[in-house]
Amino acid sequence: MKLERFLFWDKIDRIYGRRDYLTRNRARHLYAMNLVIFFVSAAACLVYIRQGLRVGFLIFGISALISVALMFLNKLDAAVKAILYLSLVALTFGLFFGMQNGNIYFSMATIIILFLHFSNIKQTILVSAYTGTLMSYRLYLYWGGGQISSAFVFDTIFKFILFCTIAIITVRVLSSHNKEKEIFIREIHHRVKNNLQILSGFANLHRDADGPGGTRQISNFNDRILMLSRVHDAIYKMETDYEVDLNVILREIVLLNSRDGLGENVRLITGETPSPLSIEISVPFAMIAYELLNNALLHSSYETDNFPILVELKFTEGKYVFSVSDRGPGIGKDSVWSDPKTTGFTLISVMTKQLKGNFRIESGEFGVRAVVEFSNQDAFATLLDETGPL
């Protein structure tokens, strides 16, 4: 505890304690690194003080003090730039004016790591090229004086290039993982927002819908919420974070409608291969499928088992064709779905727009067939962004 007070850790925590997590960590890392640089540079200068001034370590230590001072002034970005660019100055002066028998090559690797941690890849590549040029120049002088062999020169240069490449790729991979986590977090918030808007839309529809008593309305509302839960459970079990198999979604919806024995006459027809769809629009599709199947179960005829309710999904040439067929009386007026008044058809109309697809109902002497066609697009309008609230 006394050591932390001596090193002013509490002051760093007070200055950056209320900043975001990444900034707090960056500040603590930079401060710790500055302390190490200062004490190591001071030790290097004191140990060899009789042999002369170690210019490179002296500038390196001063740069650490400058960086710390800027941190205490709550200027973190300026502190980062100070230690990075002054370390390059220290390296350059140490190469030309410092002890010529020092290990300058390890200092180059250290500076590259500093830039990788506190800068970006582009600046690190430029610094690597600069330090590599300095190293090649010094090796050339030693080789010309007969102090080292050509094999040593080429081995050092090749290993330096290999080190820079591996270090940059490693940091790049780690940065990609962090970026991916940030994207996933934003995506989670985005989906939560959309689902809350969907629930709000459900509530509005059931509030304004014409129909029997409130108990039935509450039951329908609960069924639709349960459907959303089933869909998200299916998404959670997917191996990929970007696509969902519509066959799995449809099986969940059929099971949901079969919980009271209503779905025993439902026949699900899907392809043998998965039908991938962007997770972003899996919920609108599931809502359409649920409403169409629920409508078929309510209005179809069960005179014989030869005419089951058919739920079909086909995926050809990047286009999905989903249909629900039953032996119901059919729908005589197009206005039932083109200008819907019921809760179910209102949802179907809105969700079809979300899919940017087409919806139609084909009636005939053998019953009715509801068809939805849409493409597997990469970008879809999120709920309420284009069509407005339900």
C-alpha atoms as a printed R data frame, in Angstrom:
    type eleno elety resid chain resno       x       y       z
1   ATOM     1    CA   MET     A     1   0.000   0.000   0.000
2   ATOM     2    CA   LYS     A     2   2.829   2.379   0.879
3   ATOM     3    CA   LEU     A     3   4.583   1.470  -2.369
4   ATOM     4    CA   GLU     A     4   1.463   2.314  -4.391
5   ATOM     5    CA   ARG     A     5   1.246   5.717  -2.688
6   ATOM     6    CA   PHE     A     6   4.935   6.297  -3.339
7   ATOM     7    CA   LEU     A     7   4.405   5.530  -7.030
8   ATOM     8    CA   PHE     A     8   1.241   7.727  -7.174
9   ATOM     9    CA   TRP     A     9  -1.038   4.908  -8.366
10  ATOM    10    CA   ASP     A    10  -3.899   6.435  -6.398
11  ATOM    11    CA   LYS     A    11  -3.580   9.651  -8.372
12  ATOM    12    CA   ILE     A    12  -3.839   7.785 -11.679
13  ATOM    13    CA   ASP     A    13  -6.943   5.995 -10.388
14  ATOM    14    CA   ARG     A    14  -8.520   9.298  -9.360
15  ATOM    15    CA   ILE     A    15  -7.834  10.925 -12.727
16  ATOM    16    CA   TYR     A    16  -8.971   8.060 -14.945
17  ATOM    17    CA   GLY     A    17 -11.218   6.111 -12.557
18  ATOM    18    CA   ARG     A    18 -14.442   7.404 -14.107
19  ATOM    19    CA   ARG     A    19 -13.403   6.852 -17.706
20  ATOM    20    CA   ASP     A    20 -14.501   3.821 -19.709
21  ATOM    21    CA   TYR     A    21 -12.942   0.412 -19.103
22  ATOM    22    CA   LEU     A    22 -10.542   0.467 -22.075
23  ATOM    23    CA   THR     A    23  -9.294   3.979 -21.256
24  ATOM    24    CA   ARG     A    24  -8.698   3.063 -17.610
25  ATOM    25    CA   ASN     A    25  -6.702   0.009 -18.602
26  ATOM    26    CA   ARG     A    26  -4.760   1.945 -21.214
27  ATOM    27    CA   ALA     A    27  -3.838   4.575 -18.643
28  ATOM    28    CA   ARG     A    28  -2.696   1.997 -16.099
29  ATOM    29    CA   HIS     A    29  -0.628   0.135 -18.693
30  ATOM    30    CA   LEU     A    30   1.007   3.339 -19.896
31  ATOM    31    CA   TYR     A    31   1.794   4.492 -16.382
32  ATOM    32    CA   ALA     A    32   3.311   1.126 -15.415
33  ATOM    33    CA   MET     A    33   5.380   1.092 -18.588
34  ATOM    34    CA   ASN     A    34   6.633   4.632 -17.954
35  ATOM    35    CA   LEU     A    35   7.732   3.678 -14.454
36  ATOM    36    CA   VAL     A    36   9.656   0.663 -15.747
37  ATOM    37    CA   ILE     A    37  11.267   2.700 -18.526
38  ATOM    38    CA   PHE     A    38  12.357   5.410 -16.092
39  ATOM    39    CA   PHE     A    39  13.918   3.059 -13.518
40  ATOM    40    CA   VAL     A    40  15.579   0.851 -16.155
41  ATOM    41    CA   SER     A    41  16.996   3.891 -17.975
42  ATOM    42    CA   ALA     A    42  18.270   5.378 -14.703
43  ATOM    43    CA   ALA     A    43  19.935   2.092 -13.778
44  ATOM    44    CA   ALA     A    44  21.567   1.765 -17.216
45  ATOM    45    CA   CYS     A    45  22.979   5.287 -16.993
46  ATOM    46    CA   LEU     A    46  24.287   4.811 -13.427
47  ATOM    47    CA   VAL     A    47  25.908   1.423 -14.019
48  ATOM    48    CA   TYR     A    48  28.024   2.672 -16.934
49  ATOM    49    CA   ILE     A    49  28.456   6.291 -15.822
50  ATOM    50    CA   ARG     A    50  32.268   5.936 -15.769
51  ATOM    51    CA   GLN     A    51  32.322   4.796 -19.400
52  ATOM    52    CA   GLY     A    52  30.392   7.777 -20.630
53  ATOM    53    CA   LEU     A    53  26.932   9.176 -21.032
54  ATOM    54    CA   ARG     A    54  24.332   6.790 -22.398
55  ATOM    55    CA   VAL     A    55  22.426   9.279 -24.530
56  ATOM    56    CA   GLY     A    56  19.758   6.874 -25.673
57  ATOM    57    CA   PHE     A    57  18.784   5.711 -22.183
58  ATOM    58    CA   LEU     A    58  18.939   9.283 -20.891
59  ATOM    59    CA   ILE     A    59  16.414  10.508 -23.480
60  ATOM    60    CA   PHE     A    60  14.339   7.378 -22.942
61  ATOM    61    CA   GLY     A    61  14.106   8.070 -19.197
62  ATOM    62    CA   ILE     A    62  13.267  11.741 -19.750
63  ATOM    63    CA   SER     A    63  10.529  10.785 -22.215
64  ATOM    64    CA   ALA     A    64   8.972   8.565 -19.541
65  ATOM    65    CA   LEU     A    65   8.929  11.477 -17.079
66  ATOM    66    CA   ILE     A    66   7.330  13.756 -19.689
67  ATOM    67    CA   SER     A    67   4.702  11.126 -20.415
68  ATOM    68    CA   VAL     A    68   3.909  10.730 -16.703
69  ATOM    69    CA   ALA     A    69   3.596  14.504 -16.297
70  ATOM    70    CA   LEU     A    70   1.106  14.641 -19.158
71  ATOM    71    CA   MET     A    71  -0.868  11.796 -17.613
72  ATOM    72    CA   PHE     A    72  -1.145  13.724 -14.344
73  ATOM    73    CA   LEU     A    73  -2.552  16.618 -16.387
74  ATOM    74    CA   ASN     A    74  -5.259  14.274 -17.754
75  ATOM    75    CA   LYS     A    75  -3.754  14.334 -21.251
76  ATOM    76    CA   LEU     A    76  -3.564  10.633 -21.998
77  ATOM    77    CA   ASP     A    77  -3.295  10.892 -25.781
78  ATOM    78    CA   ALA     A    78  -0.448  13.423 -25.520
79  ATOM    79    CA   ALA     A    79   1.290  11.147 -22.994
80  ATOM    80    CA   VAL     A    80   1.108   8.222 -25.420
81  ATOM    81    CA   LYS     A    81   2.539  10.277 -28.279
82  ATOM    82    CA   ALA     A    82   5.314  11.626 -26.044
83  ATOM    83    CA   ILE     A    83   6.633   8.219 -25.026
84  ATOM    84    CA   LEU     A    84   6.303   6.757 -28.520
85  ATOM    85    CA   TYR     A    85   7.969   9.463 -30.556
86  ATOM    86    CA   LEU     A    86  10.570  10.419 -27.962
87  ATOM    87    CA   SER     A    87  11.547   6.752 -27.773
88  ATOM    88    CA   LEU     A    88  12.332   6.929 -31.487
89  ATOM    89    CA   VAL     A    89  14.481  10.001 -30.826
90  ATOM    90    CA   ALA     A    90  16.218   8.128 -28.021
91  ATOM    91    CA   LEU     A    91  16.912   5.195 -30.324
92  ATOM    92    CA   THR     A    92  18.311   7.414 -33.069
93  ATOM    93    CA   PHE     A    93  20.583   9.416 -30.751
94  ATOM    94    CA   GLY     A    94  21.684   6.250 -28.981
95  ATOM    95    CA   LEU     A    95  22.675   4.698 -32.291
96  ATOM    96    CA   PHE     A    96  24.866   7.587 -33.399
97  ATOM    97    CA   PHE     A    97  26.059   9.111 -30.107
98  ATOM    98    CA   GLY     A    98  25.685   6.395 -27.470
99  ATOM    99    CA   MET     A    99  27.875   3.448 -26.497
100 ATOM   100    CA   GLN     A   100  28.673   1.591 -29.673
101 ATOM   101    CA   ASN     A   101  28.987  -1.772 -27.935
102 ATOM   102    CA   GLY     A   102  25.436  -1.650 -26.508
103 ATOM   103    CA   ASN     A   103  22.622  -3.916 -27.667
104 ATOM   104    CA   ILE     A   104  20.687  -1.510 -29.857
105 ATOM   105    CA   TYR     A   105  18.765  -4.279 -31.649
106 ATOM   106    CA   PHE     A   106  16.781  -5.301 -28.584
107 ATOM   107    CA   SER     A   107  15.828  -1.657 -28.077
108 ATOM   108    CA   MET     A   108  14.378  -1.630 -31.587
109 ATOM   109    CA   ALA     A   109  12.193  -4.621 -30.812
110 ATOM   110    CA   THR     A   110  11.019  -2.948 -27.599
111 ATOM   111    CA   ILE     A   111   9.979   0.208 -29.437
112 ATOM   112    CA   ILE     A   112   8.063  -1.799 -32.024
113 ATOM   113    CA   ILE     A   113   6.134  -3.548 -29.232
114 ATOM   114    CA   LEU     A   114   5.351  -0.133 -27.709
115 ATOM   115    CA   PHE     A   115   3.885   1.089 -30.972
116 ATOM   116    CA   LEU     A   116   1.909  -2.128 -31.406
117 ATOM   117    CA   HIS     A   117   0.311  -1.733 -27.983
118 ATOM   118    CA   PHE     A   118  -0.366   2.003 -27.967
119 ATOM   119    CA   SER     A   119  -0.595   2.905 -31.660
120 ATOM   120    CA   ASN     A   120  -2.081   1.472 -34.859
121 ATOM   121    CA   ILE     A   121  -0.790  -1.026 -37.412
122 ATOM   122    CA   LYS     A   122   0.041   1.610 -40.032
123 ATOM   123    CA   GLN     A   123   2.288   3.595 -37.689
124 ATOM   124    CA   THR     A   124   3.894   0.385 -36.445
125 ATOM   125    CA   ILE     A   125   4.797  -0.646 -39.988
126 ATOM   126    CA   LEU     A   126   6.359   2.773 -40.627
127 ATOM   127    CA   VAL     A   127   8.318   2.569 -37.362
128 ATOM   128    CA   SER     A   128   9.452  -0.963 -38.237
129 ATOM   129    CA   ALA     A   129  10.745   0.263 -41.582
130 ATOM   130    CA   TYR     A   130  12.543   3.178 -39.901
131 ATOM   131    CA   THR     A   131  14.170   1.062 -37.204
132 ATOM   132    CA   GLY     A   132  15.046  -1.588 -39.772
133 ATOM   133    CA   THR     A   133  16.828   1.052 -41.821
134 ATOM   134    CA   LEU     A   134  18.821   2.186 -38.778
135 ATOM   135    CA   MET     A   135  19.731  -1.387 -37.965
136 ATOM   136    CA   SER     A   136  20.847  -2.111 -41.539
137 ATOM   137    CA   TYR     A   137  22.996   1.013 -41.540
138 ATOM   138    CA   ARG     A   138  24.745   0.022 -38.327
139 ATOM   139    CA   LEU     A   139  25.279  -3.547 -39.543
140 ATOM   140    CA   TYR     A   140  26.722  -2.190 -42.772
141 ATOM   141    CA   LEU     A   141  29.259  -0.120 -40.821
142 ATOM   142    CA   TYR     A   142  30.290  -3.106 -38.700
143 ATOM   143    CA   TRP     A   143  30.517  -5.363 -41.742
144 ATOM   144    CA   GLY     A   144  32.605  -2.791 -43.612
145 ATOM   145    CA   GLY     A   145  34.996  -2.577 -40.628
146 ATOM   146    CA   GLY     A   146  35.392  -6.334 -40.610
147 ATOM   147    CA   GLN     A   147  33.810  -6.726 -37.173
148 ATOM   148    CA   ILE     A   148  31.010  -9.059 -38.274
149 ATOM   149    CA   SER     A   149  30.419 -11.522 -41.099
150 ATOM   150    CA   SER     A   150  27.919 -11.164 -43.925
151 ATOM   151    CA   ALA     A   151  26.020 -14.184 -42.565
152 ATOM   152    CA   PHE     A   152  25.467 -12.354 -39.280
153 ATOM   153    CA   VAL     A   153  24.220  -9.297 -41.177
154 ATOM   154    CA   PHE     A   154  21.657 -11.209 -43.224
155 ATOM   155    CA   ASP     A   155  20.550 -13.403 -40.300
156 ATOM   156    CA   THR     A   156  19.901 -10.298 -38.177
157 ATOM   157    CA   ILE     A   157  17.940  -8.544 -40.913
158 ATOM   158    CA   PHE     A   158  15.855 -11.610 -41.766
159 ATOM   159    CA   LYS     A   159  15.075 -12.334 -38.121
160 ATOM   160    CA   PHE     A   160  14.103  -8.709 -37.573
161 ATOM   161    CA   ILE     A   161  11.669  -8.868 -40.503
162 ATOM   162    CA   LEU     A   162  10.266 -12.155 -39.173
163 ATOM   163    CA   PHE     A   163   9.847 -10.678 -35.683
164 ATOM   164    CA   CYS     A   164   8.012  -7.612 -37.007
165 ATOM   165    CA   THR     A   165   5.725  -9.732 -39.165
166 ATOM   166    CA   ILE     A   166   4.786 -12.135 -36.365
167 ATOM   167    CA   ALA     A   167   4.290  -9.306 -33.861
168 ATOM   168    CA   ILE     A   168   2.056  -7.300 -36.209
169 ATOM   169    CA   ILE     A   169  -0.042 -10.336 -37.177
170 ATOM   170    CA   THR     A   170  -0.442 -11.365 -33.527
171 ATOM   171    CA   VAL     A   171  -1.615  -7.935 -32.438
172 ATOM   172    CA   ARG     A   172  -3.842  -7.714 -35.492
173 ATOM   173    CA   VAL     A   173  -5.560 -10.972 -34.533
174 ATOM   174    CA   LEU     A   174  -6.034  -9.824 -30.934
175 ATOM   175    CA   SER     A   175  -7.438  -6.497 -32.134
176 ATOM   176    CA   SER     A   176  -9.842  -8.338 -34.434
177 ATOM   177    CA   HIS     A   177 -11.125 -10.385 -31.502
178 ATOM   178    CA   ASN     A   178 -11.730  -7.213 -29.491
179 ATOM   179    CA   LYS     A   179 -13.472  -5.601 -32.451
180 ATOM   180    CA   GLU     A   180 -15.621  -8.688 -32.906
181 ATOM   181    CA   LYS     A   181 -16.679  -8.541 -29.254
182 ATOM   182    CA   GLU     A   182 -17.635  -4.886 -29.669
183 ATOM   183    CA   ILE     A   183 -19.726  -5.741 -32.729
184 ATOM   184    CA   PHE     A   184 -21.450  -8.599 -30.893
185 ATOM   185    CA   ILE     A   185 -22.266  -6.334 -27.947
186 ATOM   186    CA   ARG     A   186 -23.781  -3.729 -30.269
187 ATOM   187    CA   GLU     A   187 -25.695  -6.483 -32.072
188 ATOM   188    CA   ILE     A   188 -27.111  -7.772 -28.787
189 ATOM   189    CA   HIS     A   189 -28.322  -4.289 -27.839
190 ATOM   190    CA   HIS     A   190 -29.785  -3.898 -31.337
191 ATOM   191    CA   ARG     A   191 -31.721  -7.169 -31.101
192 ATOM   192    CA   VAL     A   192 -32.987  -6.401 -27.619
193 ATOM   193    CA   LYS     A   193 -34.247  -3.035 -28.889
194 ATOM   194    CA   ASN     A   194 -35.980  -4.676 -31.843
195 ATOM   195    CA   ASN     A   195 -37.614  -7.335 -29.690
196 ATOM   196    CA   LEU     A   196 -38.891  -4.748 -27.224
197 ATOM   197    CA   GLN     A   197 -40.353  -2.822 -30.145
198 ATOM   198    CA   ILE     A   198 -41.983  -6.013 -31.404
199 ATOM   199    CA   LEU     A   199 -43.532  -6.662 -27.991
200 ATOM   200    CA   SER     A   200 -44.762  -3.083 -27.895
201 ATOM   201    CA   GLY     A   201 -46.307  -3.607 -31.314
202 ATOM   202    CA   PHE     A   202 -47.971  -6.825 -30.118
203 ATOM   203    CA   ALA     A   203 -49.487  -4.962 -27.197
204 ATOM   204    CA   ASN     A   204 -50.832  -2.223 -29.463
205 ATOM   205    CA   LEU     A   205 -52.345  -4.724 -31.888
206 ATOM   206    CA   HIS     A   206 -54.091  -6.722 -29.174
207 ATOM   207    CA   ARG     A   207 -55.342  -3.568 -27.526
208 ATOM   208    CA   ASP     A   208 -56.983  -2.338 -30.735
209 ATOM   209    CA   ALA     A   209 -57.983  -5.696 -32.237
210 ATOM   210    CA   ASP     A   210 -61.649  -6.694 -32.588
211 ATOM   211    CA   GLY     A   211 -62.469 -10.078 -31.151
212 ATOM   212    CA   PRO     A   212 -63.798 -12.011 -28.172
213 ATOM   213    CA   GLY     A   213 -63.018 -11.238 -24.554
214 ATOM   214    CA   GLY     A   214 -59.806 -10.103 -22.990
215 ATOM   215    CA   THR     A   215 -58.828 -13.622 -21.908
216 ATOM   216    CA   ARG     A   216 -58.498 -14.710 -25.520
217 ATOM   217    CA   GLN     A   217 -56.473 -11.613 -26.372
218 ATOM   218    CA   ILE     A   218 -54.080 -12.256 -23.502
219 ATOM   219    CA   SER     A   219 -53.728 -15.897 -24.600
220 ATOM   220    CA   ASN     A   220 -52.823 -14.830 -28.159
221 ATOM   221    CA   PHE     A   221 -50.381 -12.281 -26.811
222 ATOM   222    CA   ASN     A   222 -48.680 -14.922 -24.652
223 ATOM   223    CA   ASP     A   223 -48.510 -17.369 -27.562
224 ATOM   224    CA   ARG     A   224 -46.697 -14.849 -29.720
225 ATOM   225    CA   ILE     A   225 -44.220 -14.060 -26.950
226 ATOM   226    CA   LEU     A   226 -43.598 -17.795 -26.512
227 ATOM   227    CA   MET     A   227 -42.990 -18.047 -30.258
228 ATOM   228    CA   LEU     A   228 -40.295 -15.343 -30.027
229 ATOM   229    CA   SER     A   229 -38.722 -17.242 -27.151
230 ATOM   230    CA   ARG     A   230 -38.603 -20.461 -29.197
231 ATOM   231    CA   VAL     A   231 -37.016 -18.650 -32.130
232 ATOM   232    CA   HIS     A   232 -34.292 -17.121 -29.983
233 ATOM   233    CA   ASP     A   233 -33.633 -20.477 -28.351
234 ATOM   234    CA   ALA     A   234 -33.114 -21.958 -31.815
235 ATOM   235    CA   ILE     A   235 -30.788 -19.081 -32.741
236 ATOM   236    CA   TYR     A   236 -28.795 -19.606 -29.526
237 ATOM   237    CA   LYS     A   237 -28.207 -23.257 -30.454
238 ATOM   238    CA   MET     A   238 -26.853 -22.413 -33.909
239 ATOM   239    CA   GLU     A   239 -23.128 -22.964 -34.476
240 ATOM   240    CA   THR     A   240 -22.786 -19.664 -36.330
241 ATOM   241    CA   ASP     A   241 -23.502 -16.185 -35.003
242 ATOM   242    CA   TYR     A   242 -24.624 -14.817 -38.368
243 ATOM   243    CA   GLU     A   243 -27.079 -17.283 -39.901
244 ATOM   244    CA   VAL     A   244 -29.895 -19.521 -38.747
245 ATOM   245    CA   ASP     A   245 -31.379 -22.587 -40.422
246 ATOM   246    CA   LEU     A   246 -35.010 -21.882 -41.288
247 ATOM   247    CA   ASN     A   247 -35.784 -25.607 -41.130
248 ATOM   248    CA   VAL     A   248 -35.013 -25.493 -37.405
249 ATOM   249    CA   ILE     A   249 -37.181 -22.402 -36.949
250 ATOM   250    CA   LEU     A   250 -40.115 -24.060 -38.702
251 ATOM   251    CA   ARG     A   251 -39.826 -27.227 -36.613
252 ATOM   252    CA   GLU     A   252 -39.971 -25.113 -33.448
253 ATOM   253    CA   ILE     A   253 -43.086 -23.300 -34.685
254 ATOM   254    CA   VAL     A   254 -44.835 -26.573 -35.587
255 ATOM   255    CA   LEU     A   255 -43.993 -27.977 -32.151
256 ATOM   256    CA   LEU     A   256 -45.329 -24.831 -30.505
257 ATOM   257    CA   ASN     A   257 -48.647 -25.111 -32.351
258 ATOM   258    CA   SER     A   258 -48.806 -28.829 -31.574
259 ATOM   259    CA   ARG     A   259 -48.619 -28.466 -27.803
260 ATOM   260    CA   ASP     A   260 -52.432 -28.777 -27.492
261 ATOM   261    CA   GLY     A   261 -52.757 -31.509 -30.095
262 ATOM   262    CA   LEU     A   262 -53.798 -29.030 -32.793
263 ATOM   263    CA   GLY     A   263 -50.799 -29.719 -34.973
264 ATOM   264    CA   GLU     A   264 -51.140 -33.483 -35.360
265 ATOM   265    CA   ASN     A   265 -52.423 -32.998 -38.897
266 ATOM   266    CA   VAL     A   266 -49.530 -30.690 -39.918
267 ATOM   267    CA   ARG     A   267 -47.021 -31.991 -42.438
268 ATOM   268    CA   LEU     A   268 -43.739 -30.091 -42.643
269 ATOM   269    CA   ILE     A   269 -41.872 -30.289 -45.959
270 ATOM   270    CA   THR     A   270 -38.361 -28.855 -46.100
271 ATOM   271    CA   GLY     A   271 -35.250 -29.454 -48.136
272 ATOM   272    CA   GLU     A   272 -32.645 -32.031 -47.153
273 ATOM   273    CA   THR     A   273 -29.992 -29.333 -46.911
274 ATOM   274    CA   PRO     A   274 -30.039 -26.393 -44.481
275 ATOM   275    CA   SER     A   275 -31.818 -23.210 -45.534
276 ATOM   276    CA   PRO     A   276 -29.581 -20.439 -44.187
277 ATOM   277    CA   LEU     A   277 -30.986 -17.024 -43.424
278 ATOM   278    CA   SER     A   278 -29.511 -13.955 -41.801
279 ATOM   279    CA   ILE     A   279 -30.320 -13.887 -38.086
280 ATOM   280    CA   GLU     A   280 -31.388 -10.275 -38.536
281 ATOM   281    CA   ILE     A   281 -34.568 -11.310 -40.359
282 ATOM   282    CA   SER     A   282 -35.226 -14.688 -38.781
283 ATOM   283    CA   VAL     A   283 -37.745 -13.152 -36.353
284 ATOM   284    CA   PRO     A   284 -39.913 -11.519 -39.068
285 ATOM   285    CA   PHE     A   285 -39.952 -14.831 -40.963
286 ATOM   286    CA   ALA     A   286 -40.879 -16.775 -37.823
287 ATOM   287    CA   MET     A   287 -43.732 -14.382 -37.087
288 ATOM   288    CA   ILE     A   288 -45.136 -14.867 -40.585
289 ATOM   289    CA   ALA     A   289 -44.831 -18.659 -40.346
290 ATOM   290    CA   TYR     A   290 -46.491 -18.707 -36.930
291 ATOM   291    CA   GLU     A   291 -49.425 -16.554 -38.026
292 ATOM   292    CA   LEU     A   292 -50.048 -18.524 -41.234
293 ATOM   293    CA   LEU     A   293 -49.906 -21.889 -39.478
294 ATOM   294    CA   ASN     A   294 -52.060 -20.679 -36.615
295 ATOM   295    CA   ASN     A   295 -54.628 -19.339 -39.092
296 ATOM   296    CA   ALA     A   296 -54.629 -22.649 -40.979
297 ATOM   297    CA   LEU     A   297 -55.179 -24.618 -37.780
298 ATOM   298    CA   LEU     A   298 -58.138 -22.418 -36.852
299 ATOM   299    CA   HIS     A   299 -59.907 -22.422 -40.212
300 ATOM   300    CA   SER     A   300 -58.981 -25.636 -42.020
301 ATOM   301    CA   SER     A   301 -61.303 -28.617 -42.424
302 ATOM   302    CA   TYR     A   302 -60.481 -32.001 -40.839
303 ATOM   303    CA   GLU     A   303 -62.942 -34.182 -42.704
304 ATOM   304    CA   THR     A   304 -60.266 -36.713 -43.669
305 ATOM   305    CA   ASP     A   305 -56.618 -37.331 -42.999
306 ATOM   306    CA   ASN     A   306 -55.915 -37.266 -46.732
307 ATOM   307    CA   PHE     A   307 -55.691 -33.471 -46.708
308 ATOM   308    CA   PRO     A   308 -53.245 -32.422 -43.986
309 ATOM   309    CA   ILE     A   309 -51.994 -28.906 -43.503
310 ATOM   310    CA   LEU     A   310 -48.852 -28.620 -45.619
311 ATOM   311    CA   VAL     A   311 -46.045 -26.332 -44.472
312 ATOM   312    CA   GLU     A   312 -43.426 -26.095 -47.245
313 ATOM   313    CA   LEU     A   313 -40.117 -24.275 -47.543
314 ATOM   314    CA   LYS     A   314 -38.074 -24.230 -50.719
315 ATOM   315    CA   PHE     A   315 -34.762 -22.467 -51.302
316 ATOM   316    CA   THR     A   316 -33.648 -22.128 -54.913
317 ATOM   317    CA   GLU     A   317 -31.364 -19.622 -56.630
318 ATOM   318    CA   GLY     A   318 -31.125 -17.418 -53.559
319 ATOM   319    CA   LYS     A   319 -34.916 -17.119 -53.182
320 ATOM   320    CA   TYR     A   320 -37.142 -18.575 -50.474
321 ATOM   321    CA   VAL     A   321 -40.668 -19.758 -51.188
322 ATOM   322    CA   PHE     A   322 -42.656 -20.496 -48.042
323 ATOM   323    CA   SER     A   323 -46.244 -21.687 -48.155
324 ATOM   324    CA   VAL     A   324 -48.975 -23.038 -45.895
325 ATOM   325    CA   SER     A   325 -51.810 -25.012 -47.510
326 ATOM   326    CA   ASP     A   326 -55.027 -26.209 -45.872
327 ATOM   327    CA   ARG     A   327 -58.590 -27.304 -46.681
328 ATOM   328    CA   GLY     A   328 -60.184 -24.161 -45.332
329 ATOM   329    CA   PRO     A   329 -62.876 -22.109 -47.106
330 ATOM   330    CA   GLY     A   330 -60.347 -19.674 -48.542
331 ATOM   331    CA   ILE     A   331 -60.461 -15.900 -48.763
332 ATOM   332    CA   GLY     A   332 -62.583 -14.202 -51.366
333 ATOM   333    CA   LYS     A   333 -61.369 -10.609 -51.036
334 ATOM   334    CA   ASP     A   334 -57.790  -9.442 -51.593
335 ATOM   335    CA   SER     A   335 -58.409  -6.602 -49.160
336 ATOM   336    CA   VAL     A   336 -58.223  -9.086 -46.281
337 ATOM   337    CA   TRP     A   337 -54.436  -9.097 -46.592
338 ATOM   338    CA   SER     A   338 -53.794  -6.002 -48.727
339 ATOM   339    CA   ASP     A   339 -55.622  -3.804 -46.198
340 ATOM   340    CA   PRO     A   340 -55.707  -6.053 -43.128
341 ATOM   341    CA   LYS     A   341 -58.037  -5.479 -40.183
342 ATOM   342    CA   THR     A   342 -57.185  -8.496 -38.031
343 ATOM   343    CA   THR     A   343 -54.147  -8.845 -35.790
344 ATOM   344    CA   GLY     A   344 -52.735 -11.839 -37.643
345 ATOM   345    CA   PHE     A   345 -52.897 -10.393 -41.146
346 ATOM   346    CA   THR     A   346 -51.617  -7.052 -39.912
347 ATOM   347    CA   LEU     A   347 -48.518  -8.799 -38.555
348 ATOM   348    CA   ILE     A   348 -48.075 -10.742 -41.785
349 ATOM   349    CA   SER     A   349 -48.322  -7.555 -43.844
350 ATOM   350    CA   VAL     A   350 -45.773  -5.697 -41.698
351 ATOM   351    CA   MET     A   351 -43.321  -8.607 -41.516
352 ATOM   352    CA   THR     A   352 -43.516  -9.231 -45.273
353 ATOM   353    CA   LYS     A   353 -42.370  -5.652 -45.795
354 ATOM   354    CA   GLN     A   354 -39.479  -6.339 -43.423
355 ATOM   355    CA   LEU     A   355 -38.461  -9.271 -45.617
356 ATOM   356    CA   LYS     A   356 -38.922  -7.101 -48.704
357 ATOM   357    CA   GLY     A   357 -40.916  -9.974 -50.103
358 ATOM   358    CA   ASN     A   358 -44.286 -10.734 -51.654
359 ATOM   359    CA   PHE     A   359 -47.335 -12.299 -50.032
360 ATOM   360    CA   ARG     A   360 -50.327 -13.808 -51.802
361 ATOM   361    CA   ILE     A   361 -53.187 -16.199 -51.107
362 ATOM   362    CA   GLU     A   362 -54.302 -18.739 -53.693
363 ATOM   363    CA   SER     A   363 -57.855 -20.061 -53.203
364 ATOM   364    CA   GLY     A   364 -59.395 -22.958 -55.064
365 ATOM   365    CA   GLU     A   365 -61.764 -25.861 -54.794
366 ATOM   366    CA   PHE     A   366 -59.222 -27.836 -52.779
367 ATOM   367    CA   GLY     A   367 -58.634 -25.159 -50.168
368 ATOM   368    CA   VAL     A   368 -56.319 -22.222 -49.706
369 ATOM   369    CA   ARG     A   369 -52.550 -21.752 -50.039
370 ATOM   370    CA   ALA     A   370 -50.726 -18.785 -48.484
371 ATOM   371    CA   VAL     A   371 -47.368 -18.034 -50.148
372 ATOM   372    CA   VAL     A   372 -44.497 -15.767 -49.099
373 ATOM   373    CA   GLU     A   373 -41.532 -15.187 -51.414
374 ATOM   374    CA   PHE     A   374 -38.376 -13.283 -50.473
375 ATOM   375    CA   SER     A   375 -34.652 -13.211 -51.158
376 ATOM   376    CA   ASN     A   376 -31.787 -13.954 -48.793
377 ATOM   377    CA   GLN     A   377 -30.470 -10.394 -48.694
378 ATOM   378    CA   ASP     A   378 -27.501  -9.312 -46.593
379 ATOM   379    CA   ALA     A   379 -29.035  -6.094 -45.299
380 ATOM   380    CA   PHE     A   380 -32.625  -5.709 -44.171
381 ATOM   381    CA   ALA     A   381 -34.557  -2.851 -42.664
382 ATOM   382    CA   THR     A   382 -34.866  -3.379 -38.938
383 ATOM   383    CA   LEU     A   383 -38.289  -3.451 -37.377
384 ATOM   384    CA   LEU     A   384 -39.935  -0.009 -37.180
385 ATOM   385    CA   ASP     A   385 -37.107   1.688 -39.104
386 ATOM   386    CA   GLU     A   386 -38.983   1.744 -42.414
387 ATOM   387    CA   THR     A   387 -42.504   0.491 -41.813
388 ATOM   388    CA   GLY     A   388 -43.240   2.351 -38.604
389 ATOM   389    CA   PRO     A   389 -44.722   0.891 -35.432
390 ATOM   390    CA   LEU     A   390 -47.138  -2.023 -35.610
